[in-house]
Every structure is written in C-alpha cells, then in structure tokens.
Amino acid sequence: MIHDEVLLNWIEDSYGTPEELAKVLDYGIEMLFYLEEDTFDRKEVQQVVAALRGLVKGLRK
C-alpha cells in the first residue's frame, strides 16, 4: 500500500497523471524502433519493450 502511494505521488509530481507518464513511455517504445543495429542485443530490446508496454497498460487501467 505504501509503495502504491509513493509511486502515485512520484507520477503526479513528475508527470501530472498516469496517462501523461503512459504517453512518455509510449514515446520511448517508439524510439526503440529507431535504434541502430548492433547497439543492443535484440532480446534485450524486446525485454525492455515488453516491460514498458506492461507499465503503459497498467497505468491506463
């Protein structure tokens, strides 16, 4: 419960609303599509995208 409050306070202080943070995370996902080859391992990038998508979905609930 305390962790939820801390997270919500951080989101509100930094982004205003969970939806605004979701927009920033969506933008981050889009940026990952333009990575240069051999910058990161493909699996590493996929793991990051999956984590970001999970956060975005959770924030929009």
Buried (B, 14 or more C-beta within 10 A) or exposed (E): EEEEEEEEEEBEEEBEEBEBBBBEBEEBBEEEEEEEEEEBEEEEBEEBBEEBEEBBEEBEE
